[in-house]
Amino acid sequence: MSDPLRPGTLPEIPLRHGEEEPAPAVDYQVHHLTRYRYAKPVTRNVGRAHVEPRATPHQRVLSHEVVVDPAPARLTAHTDFYGNSSTYLLVDQPHEQLDVHSHALVSVADRRYPAEHLDRPWEQCTPEHWGTLIPAASIDFVHASPRIPAGSAAREIAAEVFAPERPIGEALAHLTALIHTDFTYDAAATTVTSTLAEVLAARHGVCQDFAHVGLAAVRAAGLAARYVSGYLRTAPSTSGALGTEPVGEMIGSAASHAWLSVLVPGAGWVDVDPTNRTFVDQRFVTTAWGRDYADVPPLKGIVYGPPGATSTLDVAVGVVPLSDPAT
């Protein structure tokens, strides 16, 4: 493995010091378009989408709407065990194209964590140190899940990152930098069905894969970690359509993004993004979380149609700031 601890490679830990004033919230207009085109007309489409941003301690949802074309026979909302909102859709007429639009307005606050909690040894973040204030459902994020099997090869990464008595904040910074350095972002290397073992062997993948590697390493150490899906801020498009131009060097802003969140008693859930080697900040919009990707895919479903009704998929995301005090 490379050495992510050399100067300049570790992401800065966002700590809160004394009575320091947080940065003002940033408001975003979020538009997510998923478009399927079919080689032959299909007769029925049944799907479930996790595209609605969710309220969190760092995020307020001001409005949200899902629009489906062709007009659906049914369009209903559902809240799952982890508090994520999803949209069930049924299109019950012949169609050659399916468009699912998600429109939202969100306000994202600054994230800062108390230094005393990020300085605690990582061993003090295991379930026996949680106390009674942490919901019992959080124990789900300690154990194996469908895409993160127990006893995975990520134990090697965990052993390197979680050295005895190491501060949890430093360990998370190291994990984020290590995955970013040792794995190559390659959209052609994996699919949504690629396994953790395949990603660890190839050292190539996308944000979903890197989040899974991080989850496996954190859980191997006995800590709680959850998979988080969402979006990255984009720049306004010069055409006035979806803002799909990346800001700076952020990877993954043109589609749904994914990262991981680790439970730190006293600080709450601390989110890190190995794809971009950073702690999650005001450039990120959260939609849903679960044990792994299988719990919260952006859109999944069943299509009914004639043989040979193959499809192509296009996804576009715009996360455009309406107010940005930094500028």
Secondary structure, DSSP 8 states (H G I E B T S, - for coil): ---TTSTT-S----EE-TT------EEEEEEEEEEEEEEEEESEEEEEE--S---BTTEEEEEEEEEEES--SEEEEEE-TTS-EEEEEEE-S-EEEEEEEEEEEEEE----EEHHHHTSBGGGGSGGGS-SSS-GGGGGGTS-BTTB-TT-TTHHHHHHHS-TT-BHHHHHHHHHHHHHHHSEE-TTT--TT--HHHHHHH-EE-HHHHHHHHHHHHHHTT--EEEEEEEE-EE--TTSS---EE-TT-SSTTS-EEEEEEEETTTEEEEEEGGGTEE--TTEEEEEEESSGGG--SEEEEEE--TT--EEEEEEEEEEEEE-TT-
